[in-house]
């Protein structure tokens, strides 16, 4: 499986996390929840990397963003096996 990062904590500080979304997913979340989500500056943000203000994100919103980010980097076979368990 290896080195597929879909989320991190602590960037730019402990109040924030990051999820690796598509630009379309990022646009949707930033538009819907601008107090929670914002694009990272520069090229990373243009590619979909998105900051999450952790204290403002409710569990359902955070789970949804993490799920999208995981699906963006997970092997298709693993996604299918998770859906089958579902």
mmCIF file as gemmi writes it, N, C-alpha and C atoms, coordinates in Angstrom:
data_model
loop_
_atom_site.group_PDB
_atom_site.id
_atom_site.type_symbol
_atom_site.label_atom_id
_atom_site.label_alt_id
_atom_site.label_comp_id
_atom_site.label_asym_id
_atom_site.label_entity_id
_atom_site.label_seq_id
_atom_site.pdbx_PDB_ins_code
_atom_site.Cartn_x
_atom_site.Cartn_y
_atom_site.Cartn_z
_atom_site.occupancy
_atom_site.B_iso_or_equiv
_atom_site.pdbx_formal_charge
_atom_site.auth_seq_id
_atom_site.auth_asym_id
_atom_site.pdbx_PDB_model_num
ATOM 1 N N . UNK Axp A 1 ? 0.847 -1.166 0 1 0 ? 1 A 1
ATOM 2 C CA . UNK Axp A 1 ? 0 0 0 1 0 ? 1 A 1
ATOM 3 C C . UNK Axp A 1 ? 0.887 1.222 0 1 0 ? 1 A 1
ATOM 4 N N . UNK Axp A 2 ? 1.57 1.551 1.031 1 0 ? 2 A 1
ATOM 5 C CA . UNK Axp A 2 ? 2.641 2.495 0.916 1 0 ? 2 A 1
ATOM 6 C C . UNK Axp A 2 ? 2.409 3.921 1.324 1 0 ? 2 A 1
ATOM 7 N N . UNK Axp A 3 ? 2.806 4.81 0.448 1 0 ? 3 A 1
ATOM 8 C CA . UNK Axp A 3 ? 3.004 6.202 0.813 1 0 ? 3 A 1
ATOM 9 C C . UNK Axp A 3 ? 1.967 7.129 0.211 1 0 ? 3 A 1
ATOM 10 N N . UNK Axp A 4 ? 0.728 6.831 0.384 1 0 ? 4 A 1
ATOM 11 C CA . UNK Axp A 4 ? -0.348 7.646 -0.183 1 0 ? 4 A 1
ATOM 12 C C . UNK Axp A 4 ? -0.953 8.507 0.928 1 0 ? 4 A 1
ATOM 13 N N . UNK Axp A 5 ? -0.566 9.754 0.975 1 0 ? 5 A 1
ATOM 14 C CA . UNK Axp A 5 ? -1.061 10.676 1.989 1 0 ? 5 A 1
ATOM 15 C C . UNK Axp A 5 ? -2.39 11.259 1.532 1 0 ? 5 A 1
ATOM 16 N N . UNK Axp A 6 ? -3.409 11.173 2.392 1 0 ? 6 A 1
ATOM 17 C CA . UNK Axp A 6 ? -4.699 11.763 2.062 1 0 ? 6 A 1
ATOM 18 C C . UNK Axp A 6 ? -5.102 12.821 3.075 1 0 ? 6 A 1
ATOM 19 N N . UNK Axp A 7 ? -4.422 12.867 4.222 1 0 ? 7 A 1
ATOM 20 C CA . UNK Axp A 7 ? -4.73 13.862 5.244 1 0 ? 7 A 1
ATOM 21 C C . UNK Axp A 7 ? -3.542 14.002 6.192 1 0 ? 7 A 1
ATOM 22 N N . UNK Axp A 8 ? -3.411 15.186 6.762 1 0 ? 8 A 1
ATOM 23 C CA . UNK Axp A 8 ? -2.382 15.426 7.776 1 0 ? 8 A 1
ATOM 24 C C . UNK Axp A 8 ? -2.966 16.331 8.858 1 0 ? 8 A 1
ATOM 25 N N . UNK Axp A 9 ? -2.287 16.39 9.991 1 0 ? 9 A 1
ATOM 26 C CA . UNK Axp A 9 ? -2.652 17.287 11.078 1 0 ? 9 A 1
ATOM 27 C C . UNK Axp A 9 ? -1.545 18.307 11.294 1 0 ? 9 A 1
ATOM 28 N N . UNK Axp A 10 ? -1.92 19.493 11.78 1 0 ? 10 A 1
ATOM 29 C CA . UNK Axp A 10 ? -0.928 20.453 12.23 1 0 ? 10 A 1
ATOM 30 C C . UNK Axp A 10 ? -0.362 21.391 11.195 1 0 ? 10 A 1
ATOM 31 N N . UNK Axp A 11 ? -1.061 21.614 10.078 1 0 ? 11 A 1
ATOM 32 C CA . UNK Axp A 11 ? -0.551 22.583 9.113 1 0 ? 11 A 1
ATOM 33 C C . UNK Axp A 11 ? -1.626 23.61 8.801 1 0 ? 11 A 1
ATOM 34 N N . UNK Axp A 12 ? -1.4 24.866 8.987 1 0 ? 12 A 1
ATOM 35 C CA . UNK Axp A 12 ? -0.136 25.523 9.351 1 0 ? 12 A 1
ATOM 36 C C . UNK Axp A 12 ? 0.165 25.519 10.841 1 0 ? 12 A 1
ATOM 37 N N . UNK Axp A 13 ? -0.815 25.14 11.689 1 0 ? 13 A 1
ATOM 38 C CA . UNK Axp A 13 ? -0.561 24.999 13.123 1 0 ? 13 A 1
ATOM 39 C C . UNK Axp A 13 ? -1.531 23.964 13.68 1 0 ? 13 A 1
ATOM 40 N N . UNK Axp A 14 ? -1.527 23.788 14.989 1 0 ? 14 A 1
ATOM 41 C CA . UNK Axp A 14 ? -2.323 22.727 15.613 1 0 ? 14 A 1
ATOM 42 C C . UNK Axp A 14 ? -3.838 22.887 15.455 1 0 ? 14 A 1
ATOM 43 N N . UNK Axp A 15 ? -4.297 24.054 15.05 1 0 ? 15 A 1
ATOM 44 C CA . UNK Axp A 15 ? -5.737 24.274 14.878 1 0 ? 15 A 1
ATOM 45 C C . UNK Axp A 15 ? -6.247 23.74 13.55 1 0 ? 15 A 1
ATOM 46 N N . UNK Axp A 16 ? -5.344 23.328 12.688 1 0 ? 16 A 1
ATOM 47 C CA . UNK Axp A 16 ? -5.695 22.955 11.319 1 0 ? 16 A 1
ATOM 48 C C . UNK Axp A 16 ? -5.247 21.544 10.962 1 0 ? 16 A 1
ATOM 49 N N . UNK Axp A 17 ? -5.951 20.97 10.006 1 0 ? 17 A 1
ATOM 50 C CA . UNK Axp A 17 ? -5.546 19.746 9.34 1 0 ? 17 A 1
ATOM 51 C C . UNK Axp A 17 ? -5.574 20.01 7.84 1 0 ? 17 A 1
ATOM 52 N N . UNK Axp A 18 ? -5.253 18.992 7.055 1 0 ? 18 A 1
ATOM 53 C CA . UNK Axp A 18 ? -5.265 19.108 5.602 1 0 ? 18 A 1
ATOM 54 C C . UNK Axp A 18 ? -5.843 17.834 5.031 1 0 ? 18 A 1
ATOM 55 N N . UNK Axp A 19 ? -6.699 17.969 4.032 1 0 ? 19 A 1
ATOM 56 C CA . UNK Axp A 19 ? -7.206 16.83 3.272 1 0 ? 19 A 1
ATOM 57 C C . UNK Axp A 19 ? -6.848 17.039 1.811 1 0 ? 19 A 1
ATOM 58 N N . UNK Axp A 20 ? -6.505 15.954 1.132 1 0 ? 20 A 1
ATOM 59 C CA . UNK Axp A 20 ? -6.117 16.017 -0.274 1 0 ? 20 A 1
ATOM 60 C C . UNK Axp A 20 ? -7.347 15.702 -1.125 1 0 ? 20 A 1
ATOM 61 N N . UNK Axp A 21 ? -7.96 16.764 -1.642 1 0 ? 21 A 1
ATOM 62 C CA . UNK Axp A 21 ? -9.171 16.641 -2.439 1 0 ? 21 A 1
ATOM 63 C C . UNK Axp A 21 ? -8.872 16.917 -3.9 1 0 ? 21 A 1
ATOM 64 N N . UNK Axp A 22 ? -9.847 16.683 -4.751 1 0 ? 22 A 1
ATOM 65 C CA . UNK Axp A 22 ? -9.75 17.158 -6.121 1 0 ? 22 A 1
ATOM 66 C C . UNK Axp A 22 ? -10.102 18.645 -6.103 1 0 ? 22 A 1
ATOM 67 N N . UNK Axp A 23 ? -9.695 19.399 -7.104 1 0 ? 23 A 1
ATOM 68 C CA . UNK Axp A 23 ? -10.097 20.804 -7.148 1 0 ? 23 A 1
ATOM 69 C C . UNK Axp A 23 ? -11.621 20.992 -7.11 1 0 ? 23 A 1
ATOM 70 N N . UNK Axp A 24 ? -12.364 20.085 -7.725 1 0 ? 24 A 1
ATOM 71 C CA . UNK Axp A 24 ? -13.826 20.178 -7.72 1 0 ? 24 A 1
ATOM 72 C C . UNK Axp A 24 ? -14.384 19.945 -6.318 1 0 ? 24 A 1
ATOM 73 N N . UNK Axp A 25 ? -13.876 18.929 -5.625 1 0 ? 25 A 1
ATOM 74 C CA . UNK Axp A 25 ? -14.317 18.663 -4.256 1 0 ? 25 A 1
ATOM 75 C C . UNK Axp A 25 ? -13.978 19.843 -3.353 1 0 ? 25 A 1
ATOM 76 N N . UNK Axp A 26 ? -12.767 20.372 -3.519 1 0 ? 26 A 1
ATOM 77 C CA . UNK Axp A 26 ? -12.338 21.513 -2.727 1 0 ? 26 A 1
ATOM 78 C C . UNK Axp A 26 ? -13.28 22.698 -2.927 1 0 ? 26 A 1
ATOM 79 N N . UNK Axp A 27 ? -13.579 23.01 -4.164 1 0 ? 27 A 1
ATOM 80 C CA . UNK Axp A 27 ? -14.461 24.126 -4.474 1 0 ? 27 A 1
ATOM 81 C C . UNK Axp A 27 ? -15.821 23.951 -3.809 1 0 ? 27 A 1
ATOM 82 N N . UNK Axp A 28 ? -16.359 22.745 -3.873 1 0 ? 28 A 1
ATOM 83 C CA . UNK Axp A 28 ? -17.656 22.454 -3.275 1 0 ? 28 A 1
ATOM 84 C C . UNK Axp A 28 ? -17.625 22.679 -1.762 1 0 ? 28 A 1
ATOM 85 N N . UNK Axp A 29 ? -16.595 22.16 -1.081 1 0 ? 29 A 1
ATOM 86 C CA . UNK Axp A 29 ? -16.535 22.278 0.371 1 0 ? 29 A 1
ATOM 87 C C . UNK Axp A 29 ? -16.252 23.706 0.823 1 0 ? 29 A 1
ATOM 88 N N . UNK Axp A 30 ? -15.345 24.394 0.132 1 0 ? 30 A 1
ATOM 89 C CA . UNK Axp A 30 ? -15.033 25.777 0.494 1 0 ? 30 A 1
ATOM 90 C C . UNK Axp A 30 ? -16.266 26.66 0.318 1 0 ? 30 A 1
ATOM 91 N N . UNK Axp A 31 ? -17.011 26.434 -0.747 1 0 ? 31 A 1
ATOM 92 C CA . UNK Axp A 31 ? -18.225 27.219 -0.988 1 0 ? 31 A 1
ATOM 93 C C . UNK Axp A 31 ? -19.296 26.918 0.061 1 0 ? 31 A 1
ATOM 94 N N . UNK Axp A 32 ? -19.439 25.64 0.433 1 0 ? 32 A 1
ATOM 95 C CA . UNK Axp A 32 ? -20.475 25.241 1.379 1 0 ? 32 A 1
ATOM 96 C C . UNK Axp A 32 ? -20.126 25.606 2.823 1 0 ? 32 A 1
ATOM 97 N N . UNK Axp A 33 ? -18.848 25.514 3.175 1 0 ? 33 A 1
ATOM 98 C CA . UNK Axp A 33 ? -18.415 25.709 4.568 1 0 ? 33 A 1
ATOM 99 C C . UNK Axp A 33 ? -17.134 26.549 4.628 1 0 ? 33 A 1
ATOM 100 N N . UNK Axp A 34 ? -17.2 27.847 4.27 1 0 ? 34 A 1
ATOM 101 C CA . UNK Axp A 34 ? -15.982 28.664 4.224 1 0 ? 34 A 1
ATOM 102 C C . UNK Axp A 34 ? -15.33 28.9 5.584 1 0 ? 34 A 1
ATOM 103 N N . UNK Axp A 35 ? -16.058 28.711 6.681 1 0 ? 35 A 1
ATOM 104 C CA . UNK Axp A 35 ? -15.458 28.85 8.006 1 0 ? 35 A 1
ATOM 105 C C . UNK Axp A 35 ? -14.665 27.614 8.416 1 0 ? 35 A 1
ATOM 106 N N . UNK Axp A 36 ? -14.871 26.52 7.693 1 0 ? 36 A 1
ATOM 107 C CA . UNK Axp A 36 ? -14.184 25.257 8.01 1 0 ? 36 A 1
ATOM 108 C C . UNK Axp A 36 ? -13.081 24.949 7.008 1 0 ? 36 A 1
ATOM 109 N N . UNK Axp A 37 ? -13.343 25.145 5.726 1 0 ? 37 A 1
ATOM 110 C CA . UNK Axp A 37 ? -12.413 24.746 4.674 1 0 ? 37 A 1
ATOM 111 C C . UNK Axp A 37 ? -11.827 25.947 3.949 1 0 ? 37 A 1
ATOM 112 N N . UNK Axp A 38 ? -10.53 25.834 3.565 1 0 ? 38 A 1
ATOM 113 C CA . UNK Axp A 38 ? -9.887 26.836 2.726 1 0 ? 38 A 1
ATOM 114 C C . UNK Axp A 38 ? -8.781 26.152 1.929 1 0 ? 38 A 1
ATOM 115 N N . UNK Axp A 39 ? -8.543 26.591 0.697 1 0 ? 39 A 1
ATOM 116 C CA . UNK Axp A 39 ? -7.452 26.023 -0.089 1 0 ? 39 A 1
ATOM 117 C C . UNK Axp A 39 ? -6.105 26.367 0.539 1 0 ? 39 A 1
ATOM 118 N N . UNK Axp A 40 ? -5.152 25.446 0.469 1 0 ? 40 A 1
ATOM 119 C CA . UNK Axp A 40 ? -3.79 25.788 0.848 1 0 ? 40 A 1
ATOM 120 C C . UNK Axp A 40 ? -3.278 26.833 -0.134 1 0 ? 40 A 1
ATOM 121 N N . UNK Axp A 41 ? -2.347 27.678 0.287 1 0 ? 41 A 1
ATOM 122 C CA . UNK Axp A 41 ? -1.798 28.669 -0.638 1 0 ? 41 A 1
ATOM 123 C C . UNK Axp A 41 ? -0.992 28.015 -1.764 1 0 ? 41 A 1
ATOM 124 N N . UNK Axp A 42 ? -0.941 28.683 -2.898 1 0 ? 42 A 1
ATOM 125 C CA . UNK Axp A 42 ? -0.067 28.277 -4.001 1 0 ? 42 A 1
ATOM 126 C C . UNK Axp A 42 ? -0.514 27.025 -4.728 1 0 ? 42 A 1
ATOM 127 N N . UNK Axp A 43 ? 0.472 26.34 -5.294 1 0 ? 43 A 1
ATOM 128 C CA . UNK Axp A 43 ? 0.225 25.177 -6.14 1 0 ? 43 A 1
ATOM 129 C C . UNK Axp A 43 ? -0.458 24.026 -5.434 1 0 ? 43 A 1
ATOM 130 N N . UNK Axp A 44 ? -0.121 23.808 -4.171 1 0 ? 44 A 1
ATOM 131 C CA . UNK Axp A 44 ? -0.769 22.713 -3.438 1 0 ? 44 A 1
ATOM 132 C C . UNK Axp A 44 ? -2.274 22.946 -3.369 1 0 ? 44 A 1
ATOM 133 N N . UNK Axp A 45 ? -2.669 24.174 -3.067 1 0 ? 45 A 1
ATOM 134 C CA . UNK Axp A 45 ? -4.091 24.498 -3 1 0 ? 45 A 1
ATOM 135 C C . UNK Axp A 45 ? -4.764 24.411 -4.352 1 0 ? 45 A 1
ATOM 136 N N . UNK Axp A 46 ? -4.055 24.849 -5.403 1 0 ? 46 A 1
ATOM 137 C CA . UNK Axp A 46 ? -4.603 24.748 -6.758 1 0 ? 46 A 1
ATOM 138 C C . UNK Axp A 46 ? -4.865 23.308 -7.143 1 0 ? 46 A 1
ATOM 139 N N . UNK Axp A 47 ? -4.082 22.381 -6.583 1 0 ? 47 A 1
ATOM 140 C CA . UNK Axp A 47 ? -4.248 20.962 -6.868 1 0 ? 47 A 1
ATOM 141 C C . UNK Axp A 47 ? -5.301 20.277 -6.026 1 0 ? 47 A 1
ATOM 142 N N . UNK Axp A 48 ? -5.891 21.006 -5.061 1 0 ? 48 A 1
ATOM 143 C CA . UNK Axp A 48 ? -6.952 20.428 -4.241 1 0 ? 48 A 1
ATOM 144 C C . UNK Axp A 48 ? -6.63 20.274 -2.767 1 0 ? 48 A 1
ATOM 145 N N . UNK Axp A 49 ? -5.373 20.48 -2.367 1 0 ? 49 A 1
ATOM 146 C CA . UNK Axp A 49 ? -5.035 20.364 -0.945 1 0 ? 49 A 1
ATOM 147 C C . UNK Axp A 49 ? -5.779 21.451 -0.174 1 0 ? 49 A 1
ATOM 148 N N . UNK Axp A 50 ? -6.484 21.027 0.865 1 0 ? 50 A 1
ATOM 149 C CA . UNK Axp A 50 ? -7.444 21.889 1.532 1 0 ? 50 A 1
ATOM 150 C C . UNK Axp A 50 ? -7.244 21.856 3.039 1 0 ? 50 A 1
ATOM 151 N N . UNK Axp A 51 ? -7.103 23.042 3.643 1 0 ? 51 A 1
ATOM 152 C CA . UNK Axp A 51 ? -7.041 23.139 5.104 1 0 ? 51 A 1
ATOM 153 C C . UNK Axp A 51 ? -8.42 22.933 5.701 1 0 ? 51 A 1
ATOM 154 N N . UNK Axp A 52 ? -8.445 22.324 6.896 1 0 ? 52 A 1
ATOM 155 C CA . UNK Axp A 52 ? -9.667 22.104 7.655 1 0 ? 52 A 1
ATOM 156 C C . UNK Axp A 52 ? -9.471 22.711 9.042 1 0 ? 52 A 1
ATOM 157 N N . UNK Axp A 53 ? -10.324 23.658 9.412 1 0 ? 53 A 1
ATOM 158 C CA . UNK Axp A 53 ? -10.273 24.241 10.763 1 0 ? 53 A 1
ATOM 159 C C . UNK Axp A 53 ? -10.944 23.224 11.698 1 0 ? 53 A 1
ATOM 160 N N . UNK Axp A 54 ? -10.14 22.493 12.439 1 0 ? 54 A 1
ATOM 161 C CA . UNK Axp A 54 ? -10.604 21.33 13.183 1 0 ? 54 A 1
ATOM 162 C C . UNK Axp A 54 ? -11.672 21.656 14.228 1 0 ? 54 A 1
ATOM 163 N N . UNK Axp A 55 ? -11.532 22.741 14.958 1 0 ? 55 A 1
ATOM 164 C CA . UNK Axp A 55 ? -12.476 23.067 16.026 1 0 ? 55 A 1
ATOM 165 C C . UNK Axp A 55 ? -13.864 23.397 15.491 1 0 ? 55 A 1
ATOM 166 N N . UNK Axp A 56 ? -13.966 23.81 14.249 1 0 ? 56 A 1
ATOM 167 C CA . UNK Axp A 56 ? -15.269 24.184 13.675 1 0 ? 56 A 1
ATOM 168 C C . UNK Axp A 56 ? -15.938 23.034 12.928 1 0 ? 56 A 1
ATOM 169 N N . UNK Axp A 57 ? -15.19 21.993 12.615 1 0 ? 57 A 1
ATOM 170 C CA . UNK Axp A 57 ? -15.733 20.877 11.825 1 0 ? 57 A 1
ATOM 171 C C . UNK Axp A 57 ? -16.445 19.882 12.732 1 0 ? 57 A 1
ATOM 172 N N . UNK Axp A 58 ? -17.719 19.648 12.465 1 0 ? 58 A 1
ATOM 173 C CA . UNK Axp A 58 ? -18.437 18.623 13.223 1 0 ? 58 A 1
ATOM 174 C C . UNK Axp A 58 ? -17.998 17.251 12.711 1 0 ? 58 A 1
ATOM 175 N N . UNK Axp A 59 ? -18.213 16.212 13.503 1 0 ? 59 A 1
ATOM 176 C CA . UNK Axp A 59 ? -17.732 14.88 13.113 1 0 ? 59 A 1
ATOM 177 C C . UNK Axp A 59 ? -18.214 14.414 11.742 1 0 ? 59 A 1
ATOM 178 N N . UNK Axp A 60 ? -19.471 14.671 11.392 1 0 ? 60 A 1
ATOM 179 C CA . UNK Axp A 60 ? -20.007 14.218 10.108 1 0 ? 60 A 1
ATOM 180 C C . UNK Axp A 60 ? -19.303 14.918 8.947 1 0 ? 60 A 1
ATOM 181 N N . UNK Axp A 61 ? -19.096 16.226 9.058 1 0 ? 61 A 1
ATOM 182 C CA . UNK Axp A 61 ? -18.412 16.986 8.013 1 0 ? 61 A 1
ATOM 183 C C . UNK Axp A 61 ? -16.971 16.525 7.862 1 0 ? 61 A 1
ATOM 184 N N . UNK Axp A 62 ? -16.293 16.327 8.978 1 0 ? 62 A 1
ATOM 185 C CA . UNK Axp A 62 ? -14.908 15.879 8.946 1 0 ? 62 A 1
ATOM 186 C C . UNK Axp A 62 ? -14.805 14.472 8.355 1 0 ? 62 A 1
ATOM 187 N N . UNK Axp A 63 ? -15.699 13.586 8.747 1 0 ? 63 A 1
ATOM 188 C CA . UNK Axp A 63 ? -15.688 12.23 8.202 1 0 ? 63 A 1
ATOM 189 C C . UNK Axp A 63 ? -15.914 12.239 6.696 1 0 ? 63 A 1
ATOM 190 N N . UNK Axp A 64 ? -16.818 13.072 6.226 1 0 ? 64 A 1
ATOM 191 C CA . UNK Axp A 64 ? -17.086 13.165 4.797 1 0 ? 64 A 1
ATOM 192 C C . UNK Axp A 64 ? -15.849 13.636 4.037 1 0 ? 64 A 1
ATOM 193 N N . UNK Axp A 65 ? -15.186 14.678 4.533 1 0 ? 65 A 1
ATOM 194 C CA . UNK Axp A 65 ? -13.98 15.188 3.876 1 0 ? 65 A 1
ATOM 195 C C . UNK Axp A 65 ? -12.864 14.15 3.885 1 0 ? 65 A 1
ATOM 196 N N . UNK Axp A 66 ? -12.679 13.473 5.013 1 0 ? 66 A 1
ATOM 197 C CA . UNK Axp A 66 ? -11.645 12.436 5.094 1 0 ? 66 A 1
ATOM 198 C C . UNK Axp A 66 ? -11.949 11.271 4.154 1 0 ? 66 A 1
ATOM 199 N N . UNK Axp A 67 ? -13.211 10.894 4.058 1 0 ? 67 A 1
ATOM 200 C CA . UNK Axp A 67 ? -13.601 9.808 3.164 1 0 ? 67 A 1
ATOM 201 C C . UNK Axp A 67 ? -13.318 10.163 1.704 1 0 ? 67 A 1
ATOM 202 N N . UNK Axp A 68 ? -13.677 11.394 1.309 1 0 ? 68 A 1
ATOM 203 C CA . UNK Axp A 68 ? -13.384 11.829 -0.063 1 0 ? 68 A 1
ATOM 204 C C . UNK Axp A 68 ? -11.885 11.789 -0.326 1 0 ? 68 A 1
ATOM 205 N N . UNK Axp A 69 ? -11.107 12.321 0.62 1 0 ? 69 A 1
ATOM 206 C CA . UNK Axp A 69 ? -9.656 12.375 0.45 1 0 ? 69 A 1
ATOM 207 C C . UNK Axp A 69 ? -9.06 10.966 0.355 1 0 ? 69 A 1
ATOM 208 N N . UNK Axp A 70 ? -9.533 10.048 1.194 1 0 ? 70 A 1
ATOM 209 C CA . UNK Axp A 70 ? -9.026 8.679 1.165 1 0 ? 70 A 1
ATOM 210 C C . UNK Axp A 70 ? -9.331 8.021 -0.175 1 0 ? 70 A 1
ATOM 211 N N . UNK Axp A 71 ? -10.553 8.199 -0.657 1 0 ? 71 A 1
ATOM 212 C CA . UNK Axp A 71 ? -10.942 7.614 -1.946 1 0 ? 71 A 1
ATOM 213 C C . UNK Axp A 71 ? -10.11 8.161 -3.108 1 0 ? 71 A 1
ATOM 214 N N . UNK Axp A 72 ? -9.621 9.382 -2.962 1 0 ? 72 A 1
ATOM 215 C CA . UNK Axp A 72 ? -8.814 9.979 -4.024 1 0 ? 72 A 1
ATOM 216 C C . UNK Axp A 72 ? -7.449 9.322 -4.175 1 0 ? 72 A 1
ATOM 217 N N . UNK Axp A 73 ? -6.947 8.681 -3.117 1 0 ? 73 A 1
ATOM 218 C CA . UNK Axp A 73 ? -5.607 8.099 -3.192 1 0 ? 73 A 1
ATOM 219 C C . UNK Axp A 73 ? -5.581 6.585 -3.005 1 0 ? 73 A 1
ATOM 220 N N . UNK Axp A 74 ? -6.667 6.005 -2.506 1 0 ? 74 A 1
ATOM 221 C CA . UNK Axp A 74 ? -6.691 4.563 -2.238 1 0 ? 74 A 1
ATOM 222 C C . UNK Axp A 74 ? -6.724 3.762 -3.533 1 0 ? 74 A 1
ATOM 223 N N . UNK Axp A 75 ? -6.091 2.584 -3.519 1 0 ? 75 A 1
ATOM 224 C CA . UNK Axp A 75 ? -6.191 1.7 -4.68 1 0 ? 75 A 1
ATOM 225 C C . UNK Axp A 75 ? -7.65 1.305 -4.937 1 0 ? 75 A 1
ATOM 226 N N . UNK Axp A 76 ? -8.018 1.234 -6.197 1 0 ? 76 A 1
ATOM 227 C CA . UNK Axp A 76 ? -9.403 0.913 -6.562 1 0 ? 76 A 1
ATOM 228 C C . UNK Axp A 76 ? -9.865 -0.42 -5.969 1 0 ? 76 A 1
ATOM 229 N N . UNK Axp A 77 ? -8.964 -1.386 -5.894 1 0 ? 77 A 1
ATOM 230 C CA . UNK Axp A 77 ? -9.334 -2.691 -5.34 1 0 ? 77 A 1
ATOM 231 C C . UNK Axp A 77 ? -9.702 -2.564 -3.85 1 0 ? 77 A 1
ATOM 232 N N . UNK Axp A 78 ? -9.016 -1.703 -3.122 1 0 ? 78 A 1
ATOM 233 C CA . UNK Axp A 78 ? -9.316 -1.509 -1.712 1 0 ? 78 A 1
ATOM 234 C C . UNK Axp A 78 ? -10.661 -0.788 -1.539 1 0 ? 78 A 1
ATOM 235 N N . UNK Axp A 79 ? -10.925 0.177 -2.384 1 0 ? 79 A 1
ATOM 236 C CA . UNK Axp A 79 ? -12.213 0.885 -2.344 1 0 ? 79 A 1
ATOM 237 C C . UNK Axp A 79 ? -13.349 -0.101 -2.579 1 0 ? 79 A 1
ATOM 238 N N . UNK Axp A 80 ? -13.182 -0.97 -3.576 1 0 ? 80 A 1
ATOM 239 C CA . UNK Axp A 80 ? -14.219 -1.967 -3.881 1 0 ? 80 A 1
ATOM 240 C C . UNK Axp A 80 ? -14.436 -2.915 -2.723 1 0 ? 80 A 1
ATOM 241 N N . UNK Axp A 81 ? -13.351 -3.346 -2.067 1 0 ? 81 A 1
ATOM 242 C CA . UNK Axp A 81 ? -13.506 -4.269 -0.935 1 0 ? 81 A 1
ATOM 243 C C . UNK Axp A 81 ? -14.205 -3.586 0.232 1 0 ? 81 A 1
ATOM 244 N N . UNK Axp A 82 ? -13.951 -2.3 0.45 1 0 ? 82 A 1
ATOM 245 C CA . UNK Axp A 82 ? -14.634 -1.553 1.517 1 0 ? 82 A 1
ATOM 246 C C . UNK Axp A 82 ? -16.12 -1.375 1.198 1 0 ? 82 A 1
ATOM 247 N N . UNK Axp A 83 ? -16.433 -1.115 -0.068 1 0 ? 83 A 1
ATOM 248 C CA . UNK Axp A 83 ? -17.835 -0.97 -0.471 1 0 ? 83 A 1
ATOM 249 C C . UNK Axp A 83 ? -18.584 -2.273 -0.3 1 0 ? 83 A 1
ATOM 250 N N . UNK Axp A 84 ? -17.927 -3.392 -0.561 1 0 ? 84 A 1
ATOM 251 C CA . UNK Axp A 84 ? -18.573 -4.696 -0.417 1 0 ? 84 A 1
ATOM 252 C C . UNK Axp A 84 ? -18.907 -4.989 1.049 1 0 ? 84 A 1
ATOM 253 N N . UNK Axp A 85 ? -18.073 -4.49 1.967 1 0 ? 85 A 1
ATOM 254 C CA . UNK Axp A 85 ? -18.323 -4.687 3.397 1 0 ? 85 A 1
ATOM 255 C C . UNK Axp A 85 ? -19.472 -3.814 3.882 1 0 ? 85 A 1
ATOM 256 N N . UNK Axp A 86 ? -19.661 -2.682 3.201 1 0 ? 86 A 1
ATOM 257 C CA . UNK Axp A 86 ? -20.508 -1.65 3.516 1 0 ? 86 A 1
ATOM 258 C C . UNK Axp A 86 ? -21.763 -1.537 4.056 1 0 ? 86 A 1
